[in-house]
Every structure is written in structure tokens, then in C-alpha cells.
Amino acid sequence: MSFLDRIRRLFRGASAPSMVTAAALAAELRHAEAVAMYRALAEQGVLEARHALAECLETGAGTLQNPALAARAYTLAAEAGYVPSMARLGELYLCGIARPDTTSAAVVAQMADPHAGSSIFHQLFPDGLHLEPDAALAARWNRAGADAGYPGCQARIGHQYAAGIGVPQDLLLARKWFRKAARAGHALGALGMGLLTLDHYGPVRRHYNPKPWLQQAIDAGDITAVLALALYGLDHPEDPDAQRAGALLLRAAQAGHPFAMIKLGDCHIDGTHGVARDLNAAEFWLRRASAKGLTGAHVRLLRLLAAQPDRNDHELAVLAREAAEAGHGEAQYLMGVFCLTGQGTLEDPVEAARWFELAAAQGITGAHERLGAMYATGVGKEADPVQALKAFDRAVALGDWDALTHRAIMRQAGLGLQADPQLAAEEFRRAAEAGHPEAALQLGIAYASGTGVPQDWAQAAHYYGLAHERGLAEAAFNLAHVTEQGLAAAPDADAARALFIAAADRGLIAALWALYHRSPPRPDGSLSDEQMQWLRRAARAGDAEAAERLNPSTESAVPTDT
């Protein structure tokens, strides 16, 4: 008895096999009976039944889930001209079908074993457990469906032409198919037109306003279009609707789009595009994006948390390590900094050098500079002036002013290259004029000593002042001496004292001693309260001599300010 006869016997006395009956069985969750009827109808050449049977094979409804066999069934219907099957093949071959979630590791291993060809699993799944993407086949079926007027196929073949997937990139053909799909009301077609006009796929010959297309996709419920229109507003602050970007980002973020969460966090940090400045809200959205595994969110969250006064160094190191191990260059650099300083993790200069090397390989400028400093000082790397100079050269070529300053210090001293104080002074000047405080300090020292430039105390004071304004304690200390001694202008003890205090407040122990020596003792020669204040601060900063000068009978081992 043939299979078809068995099916007929099964349904004898019931309604004749029909798509209506099969659909009713499926609606009642009688999937196995529905599949049997689909098979009977398929054997009769009913294309709709072939398509429905393929759907059951794809999903495992009423039969064994078999992605490869599903693709074969779709193909039979598509080759006979059934457009929905063409559309489904275009979609499946573009994305592929993963193996069923219920597949055990043992089955996967057996299927991968070339010597197990006669196993029951190889017999059930001769073409494997999944369907590999095939861009060329996707293009074949999407193009066929598009020619037949199917909007989903038109949108997909438009994307393939736009991105050059399975076909040569052709933005004119992409625009043709996107437009057809969009005019048929298809959200992905409208989204494609919007992205095309935003130059997402490359420059187009003619400018189009993306907003109407993106709005059409939004109205059709496409969340990616919401994000795209928000990004357009971020990139075009002059646009009348730019302030709407924040609300659009919120909508996309609430729908679960992680990139929208990141951008919304950025807007809350800056208080822009209709979003209030709110660091708590920024942290909330960045944490949500970070939880989805986005390394960019890890790094942004890291920056935000690092700026908070009650930061948790261990959490920062964990975030940095996760992003660094995922290959994020900036995170690799930050992980190097943490290992170098022991911030939130074990201090390990050798491990720091490893992270800096990984970051440098990704073009992170600061990583080259750090490696140069490690070679120059012998910390984490064996001291090697030549390697230090090479690393500084790479960083300088990328515009790093730290590296230019450090290279100038090496050039001034003749480390790793011929000494050239004049050129070193010029390099200090370039970096100082770009706002680098250490370079301004070094140029001030050069003018004070006449190294590479004529000795000029006025110029020395000028560059010390620049470095002091940028927060450098040593510059304030040096300028205090120049001001006190009247080397560049009339002596000014009050101004000098204020500069010594500024240097002391920045943690410079030498400035605390300078203030101690400039504070008068009591009439009987004992330490005054003012002198005691500076000694206490120096002792608290770890200066042994200051601790010894304090009277142990009246002062605690670790003095405190009164």
C-alpha cells in the first residue's frame, strides 16, 4: 500500500484532505495530523501544502525538526513558482538556521565525527543539523521574489545590493528595490531608503532627505528606524527636530536596543538633545547596555564611574578586564594602567606591559607612550633607550604630546640618540603651546638654566606659570622661588607664599618644607603652630624627617592637623 493510500485510509470517513482542514488541525494543536495531511496534499502537487510542510520541518511542529529538509521542501515549492517559498528561502539563506536548541552535545559530536556516517542521526539528518547561510542562493530567491512583487524580498535584495552581499554592490539597484518595498508599505524597505540616504552603505549620487523614509518605517513599527532617526538628530544638531533625538533614543532603549542605551547614557551625561543631565540615569542605561555584553558600554560606564568620588576601583578593574578580554583597545589600555598602578587589581608591571602592547597593536596612542616610558625606566620592561625612543616616535606620529615631551627629555640628555638641547627645547615648546603642562615645566627649566636656549628668567617664569595653571605642583614651586627672589620681576613674598601653598596643596613635600622654613618659630625658639602644621602635613605624606622633628612626647606617631 502506498503512503498516499495509507493517508487516505487514515482520513476515510472524515473530510477530504484540504488546506482548510489541515490548518484547522494545526490550530487545534493536532500538528502530527496536520503534517500528515500536508504531506498528502504535497504529493498531489499543492504548492501551499509543500510550503506548510516546510514550515513544520523548520519549526518541528508535528514532525522531527530538520532545517536542511525544510529548505529542500521550500525549494520544491519555490521552483514551482510559489512566491512565499521564494521569500522564505531568501530569508533563510541570508541568515541561515541554527541547529535546534534541544540538540545535545553528544549528538553534535557524533554528527561531526566523519567515521559515524551510518549512525541513526546521520540517517535522520543526512544534510546536517543546521542550514548554513548562502548569500548567492539568498540573492537568487530574493531577486525572484522581488520580481514577483513580494515586498519582503524587495527589501532584502535591496539590502544585498546595498551591502554587496552575494551580489556586487550597486546602490542604484538597492535604491530601486528599497523604494519599491517602501511604496508597498514595507518597513524594511523604508528603513533601507533611510539608511541609504544617510550614506550608511556608501555615498549616493543624489541627496535625499532620510527623515520621511525613517518616519514611515517608524510608523510601521521598526525600532531600528527609531534609532536611525535619533542618530540623525545627534549628527545634525542644526536640524529643527534635533531635540527629538533624546525621546527617540529613550523609545529605542526601552524597546531593548543596546546601542540606543549607550547613546541615551551619553546624552544624560552631557544633558543634550532634549535629555536632562542626570548621571544616575546615565549609569542606569549604561549598565543595561553593559549587561548585554557591549564592550563600548563597559568602557563608557568605566569612564563615568571613574569620575565619581565614591568610585569602586575593583568594579572598574572588572569592567576594564571584561572589555579588554573582548578585544576593546581602549579597555586594554585602561587595564594596563590598572595593573601598573595596582588600582582595583594586583600591581603587576609585566602584565601592564602586556596589555599596553595589545592596545598599541590596535593603534591606541597612549599605549605607545606608556610602553616608551616603561622601556625608558625599566619598569615592566628591561630598560632599553632605543626601544623607548621607537615607542615614543610611534606615539608622536599619532599626535601624543606626552610622548613628544618624553622624547625631548631623552634628546636633551642624549639617551638613545645624540644629545641635541636646542631641538629638545623646540619640542618642549611645541608640546607646551599645545597645552602640555610637563613640557611647559621642562621649557621653563631650560630657560632658567640656559639649556638649549639663552638663559631668560622672564621666559622661565612664563612657562612655569603655564604649567602651574595646568595643575603642576613642581611648576608652582619653581615659580615661587623665581617670584620670591625677584628673578623675573620685583620680589613679591606674598605671591611667592601663595605659590608655595598651591604646590603643597598638590602634594609636593618640598613645598611643605619651604613653608616650614619660611614660618617663624616662637620667641623661645620652639616650633610655632604654623611650623607644626607644615611638619604634620609632611609627616602624614610619609616624610621621615618631618616625623622625627615632631616632639614624640606630645605628638602621636601619625600626627593629625589641629
DOLOTOR-449764 format. One line per 4 residues: for each residue y, z, x of C-alpha. Coordinates in steps of 0.25 Angstrom, whole numbers, plus 5000, padded with zeros to 4 digits. Example, Ala and Ser with C-alpha at 12.3 -4.5 7.8 and 13.67 -1.06 7.14 Angstrom:
% residues 2
4982/5031/5049; 4996/5029/5055
This chain:
% residues 562
5000/5000/5000; 5014/4996/5006; 5025/5006/5008; 5033/5000/4997
5021/5001/4987; 5020/5016/4990; 5035/5018/4988; 5033/5010/4974
5021/5019/4971; 5030/5031/4974; 5041/5027/4965; 5031/5022/4954
5036/5027/4940; 5049/5030/4946; 5062/5022/4947; 5060/5009/4955
5065/5011/4970; 5080/5009/4969; 5092/5013/4978; 5097/5021/4966
5084/5029/4965; 5084/5031/4980; 5098/5036/4980; 5095/5046/4969
5083/5051/4976; 5091/5053/4989; 5102/5060/4980; 5091/5070/4975
5087/5072/4990; 5074/5065/4988; 5076/5058/5001; 5062/5055/5004
5060/5048/4991; 5073/5040/4993; 5069/5036/5006; 5056/5030/5001
5064/5022/4990; 5074/5017/5001; 5062/5012/5009; 5056/5005/4997
5069/4999/4993; 5072/4995/5008; 5059/4988/5008; 5064/4980/4997
5076/4976/5005; 5086/4985/4998; 5097/4986/5009; 5103/4998/5003
5090/5005/5003; 5088/5001/5018; 5101/5007/5021; 5098/5020/5013
5085/5021/5020; 5092/5020/5034; 5101/5031/5029; 5089/5040/5026
5083/5037/5040; 5097/5040/5047; 5098/5054/5040; 5084/5058/5038
5085/5059/5023; 5071/5058/5017; 5065/5052/5030; 5064/5054/5045
5078/5053/5051; 5077/5041/5060; 5091/5035/5065; 5085/5023/5072
5076/5019/5060; 5089/5021/5051; 5097/5012/5060; 5085/5001/5058
5086/5003/5043; 5101/5001/5043; 5099/4989/5052; 5090/4982/5042
5099/4984/5030; 5111/4980/5039; 5105/4967/5044; 5102/4964/5029
5117/4965/5027; 5118/4979/5021; 5132/4984/5025; 5131/4999/5024
5119/4998/5034; 5128/4990/5043; 5139/5001/5042; 5129/5012/5045
5123/5005/5057; 5137/5002/5063; 5140/5017/5062; 5126/5022/5067
5126/5013/5079; 5141/5016/5082; 5137/5031/5083; 5122/5032/5084
5113/5042/5077; 5109/5055/5084; 5095/5060/5083; 5092/5069/5071
5097/5083/5073; 5083/5088/5069; 5076/5081/5081; 5070/5092/5091
5072/5091/5106; 5057/5089/5107; 5058/5076/5098; 5069/5071/5106
5062/5074/5119; 5049/5067/5114; 5058/5055/5109; 5064/5054/5123
5050/5054/5130; 5046/5040/5134; 5032/5044/5134; 5031/5049/5120
5032/5035/5113; 5020/5038/5104; 5025/5051/5098; 5028/5053/5083
5043/5054/5086; 5043/5040/5093; 5035/5035/5081; 5045/5040/5071
5057/5037/5079; 5054/5024/5087; 5069/5021/5089; 5072/5036/5093
5079/5047/5086; 5093/5042/5086; 5102/5030/5086; 5110/5026/5098
5124/5021/5096; 5125/5006/5098; 5139/5001/5098; 5135/4986/5097
5126/4988/5085; 5137/4997/5079; 5147/4985/5081; 5137/4975/5075
5135/4983/5062; 5149/4988/5061; 5154/4974/5062; 5144/4969/5052
5148/4980/5042; 5163/4977/5045; 5161/4962/5042; 5154/4966/5029
5167/4974/5025; 5162/4988/5028; 5174/4997/5031; 5166/5007/5040
5160/4996/5048; 5174/4990/5050; 5180/5003/5055; 5168/5005/5065
5169/4991/5070; 5184/4993/5071; 5181/5005/5080; 5171/4998/5088
5181/4987/5091; 5192/4996/5094; 5184/5005/5104; 5175/4994/5109
5162/5000/5105; 5151/4990/5104; 5161/4978/5104; 5172/4974/5113
5185/4982/5110; 5194/4974/5100; 5206/4981/5094; 5209/4969/5085
5195/4969/5079; 5196/4984/5078; 5209/4983/5070; 5203/4973/5061
5191/4981/5057; 5199/4995/5057; 5209/4988/5047; 5198/4983/5038
5191/4996/5037; 5205/5003/5035; 5209/4994/5024; 5195/4997/5017
5199/5011/5017; 5190/5016/5029; 5195/5028/5036; 5189/5024/5050
5196/5010/5048; 5209/5017/5046; 5207/5027/5057; 5203/5015/5066
5216/5008/5063; 5224/5020/5066; 5217/5023/5079; 5219/5008/5083
5234/5009/5081; 5234/5022/5089; 5228/5014/5101; 5216/5023/5100
5207/5011/5104; 5218/5004/5113; 5231/4997/5112; 5232/4987/5100
5241/4975/5100; 5249/4979/5088; 5254/4993/5084; 5250/4999/5070
5254/5012/5064; 5242/5021/5064; 5247/5031/5054; 5243/5023/5041
5229/5020/5046; 5227/5034/5051; 5232/5039/5038; 5223/5030/5030
5211/5036/5038; 5216/5050/5035; 5217/5047/5020; 5203/5042/5021
5199/5056/5027; 5197/5052/5042; 5200/5065/5050; 5201/5057/5063
5213/5049/5058; 5220/5063/5055; 5218/5066/5069; 5223/5052/5074
5235/5053/5065; 5238/5067/5071; 5237/5062/5085; 5246/5050/5082
5257/5060/5077; 5254/5068/5090; 5257/5056/5099; 5269/5051/5091
5278/5063/5089; 5289/5054/5084; 5281/5049/5072; 5286/5055/5059
5272/5060/5056; 5270/5067/5069; 5272/5081/5063; 5260/5078/5054
5251/5077/5067; 5248/5092/5066; 5244/5092/5052; 5235/5081/5055
5229/5088/5067; 5226/5100/5058; 5219/5092/5048; 5210/5085/5058
5208/5098/5065; 5204/5105/5052; 5194/5094/5050; 5187/5097/5063
5193/5087/5073; 5193/5094/5086; 5204/5085/5093; 5213/5088/5081
5211/5103/5084; 5215/5101/5098; 5228/5093/5095; 5231/5103/5084
5229/5114/5094; 5239/5107/5103; 5249/5105/5092; 5248/5120/5089
5251/5123/5104; 5263/5114/5104; 5268/5116/5090; 5269/5101/5087
5267/5091/5077; 5269/5100/5065; 5260/5111/5070; 5265/5125/5073
5264/5130/5087; 5252/5140/5085; 5244/5144/5098; 5234/5151/5089
5231/5138/5080; 5231/5130/5093; 5220/5139/5098; 5212/5139/5085
5212/5123/5085; 5209/5122/5100; 5197/5132/5099; 5191/5124/5087
5192/5111/5095; 5187/5118/5107; 5175/5123/5099; 5172/5109/5096
5170/5106/5111; 5182/5098/5114; 5186/5101/5129; 5200/5097/5126
5201/5108/5116; 5195/5118/5127; 5206/5114/5137; 5217/5115/5127
5212/5129/5122; 5211/5133/5136; 5226/5130/5139; 5230/5137/5126
5222/5150/5129; 5226/5150/5143; 5241/5151/5139; 5239/5163/5131
5242/5177/5137; 5229/5183/5132; 5220/5172/5137; 5205/5174/5139
5202/5168/5153; 5187/5168/5150; 5189/5159/5138; 5198/5150/5145
5187/5148/5156; 5177/5146/5146; 5185/5135/5139; 5188/5128/5152
5174/5128/5156; 5169/5122/5143; 5179/5111/5144; 5177/5109/5159
5162/5108/5158; 5164/5098/5147; 5172/5090/5158; 5186/5092/5154
5195/5090/5167; 5206/5100/5163; 5196/5111/5160; 5189/5108/5173
5202/5111/5180; 5204/5124/5172; 5190/5128/5175; 5193/5126/5190
5206/5135/5188; 5198/5146/5181; 5187/5146/5192; 5198/5146/5203
5205/5158/5197; 5194/5165/5190; 5201/5164/5177; 5190/5167/5166
5179/5164/5175; 5173/5167/5189; 5183/5163/5200; 5175/5152/5208
5184/5143/5216; 5172/5134/5219; 5169/5132/5205; 5184/5130/5202
5184/5118/5213; 5172/5112/5205; 5180/5112/5192; 5192/5107/5199
5184/5095/5205; 5179/5092/5191; 5193/5092/5185; 5198/5084/5197
5188/5073/5195; 5194/5072/5181; 5208/5070/5186; 5213/5084/5183
5225/5084/5193; 5226/5099/5195; 5211/5099/5199; 5214/5091/5211
5225/5100/5215; 5216/5113/5213; 5206/5106/5222; 5216/5103/5232
5221/5118/5232; 5206/5123/5234; 5204/5113/5246; 5217/5118/5252
5214/5133/5250; 5199/5133/5252; 5197/5139/5238; 5185/5134/5231
5184/5122/5241; 5183/5122/5256; 5197/5121/5262; 5200/5107/5265
5214/5102/5266; 5210/5087/5266; 5203/5089/5253; 5214/5097/5247
5224/5086/5251; 5215/5076/5244; 5215/5084/5231; 5230/5087/5231
5232/5072/5233; 5224/5069/5221; 5231/5079/5213; 5245/5074/5218
5241/5060/5214; 5239/5065/5200; 5253/5072/5200; 5249/5086/5203
5261/5094/5209; 5253/5106/5213; 5245/5096/5222; 5257/5090/5228
5263/5104/5231; 5250/5108/5238; 5249/5095/5245; 5263/5097/5250
5259/5111/5255; 5247/5105/5263; 5256/5094/5268; 5267/5104/5273
5256/5112/5280; 5249/5100/5285; 5236/5103/5278; 5226/5092/5277
5237/5082/5280; 5248/5080/5290; 5260/5090/5289; 5272/5084/5282
5282/5095/5278; 5292/5084/5273; 5282/5077/5264; 5277/5091/5259
5292/5094/5255; 5293/5081/5247; 5280/5084/5240; 5285/5098/5237
5298/5092/5231; 5290/5082/5222; 5282/5093/5216; 5294/5103/5215
5302/5093/5208; 5290/5091/5198; 5291/5106/5195; 5280/5111/5204
5284/5126/5208; 5275/5127/5221; 5281/5114/5226; 5295/5119/5224
5292/5132/5231; 5286/5125/5243; 5298/5116/5244; 5307/5128/5243
5299/5134/5255; 5300/5121/5262; 5316/5121/5261; 5316/5135/5265
5308/5133/5278; 5313/5119/5281; 5299/5113/5280; 5299/5098/5277
5313/5099/5272; 5326/5104/5278; 5328/5119/5276; 5336/5121/5264
5337/5135/5257; 5344/5129/5245; 5333/5119/5242; 5323/5130/5245
5330/5139/5234; 5330/5127/5225; 5315/5125/5226; 5312/5140/5226
5320/5140/5213; 5312/5129/5206; 5299/5135/5210; 5304/5149/5205
5308/5143/5191; 5294/5137/5190; 5288/5151/5192; 5284/5152/5206
5285/5166/5212; 5286/5162/5227; 5298/5153/5223; 5305/5165/5217
5302/5174/5229; 5307/5163/5239; 5320/5160/5231; 5322/5175/5230
5323/5176/5245; 5332/5164/5246; 5341/5170/5236; 5341/5184/5242
5345/5178/5256; 5355/5168/5251; 5348/5157/5258; 5352/5146/5248
5364/5153/5241; 5371/5166/5241; 5361/5178/5241; 5358/5184/5228
5350/5197/5228; 5349/5198/5213; 5344/5184/5211; 5334/5186/5222
5329/5199/5216; 5327/5191/5203; 5319/5181/5210; 5310/5191/5217
5307/5197/5204; 5303/5184/5198; 5294/5182/5209; 5288/5196/5208
5286/5194/5193; 5278/5181/5196; 5268/5190/5204; 5273/5188/5219
5271/5201/5227; 5280/5196/5238; 5292/5197/5227; 5288/5211/5223
5289/5215/5238; 5302/5208/5239; 5307/5216/5227; 5301/5229/5232
5309/5227/5246; 5322/5224/5239; 5321/5236/5230; 5328/5249/5235
5320/5262/5238; 5324/5275/5232; 5335/5283/5240; 5324/5291/5247
5317/5279/5252; 5305/5280/5242; 5301/5268/5233; 5310/5265/5222
5305/5262/5208; 5309/5247/5210; 5301/5247/5223; 5289/5254/5216
5290/5243/5205; 5288/5232/5215; 5277/5239/5222; 5270/5242/5210
5270/5227/5205; 5266/5222/5219; 5254/5233/5219; 5250/5228/5205
5250/5214/5211; 5240/5218/5221; 5249/5220/5233; 5242/5231/5242
5255/5235/5250; 5263/5238/5237; 5251/5247/5232; 5252/5254/5246
5267/5257/5245; 5266/5264/5232; 5264/5279/5232; 5250/5281/5229
5253/5296/5224; 5262/5291/5213; 5257/5277/5211; 5244/5272/5205
5234/5263/5213; 5239/5252/5204; 5253/5254/5201; 5260/5251/5187
5274/5248/5184; 5283/5259/5179
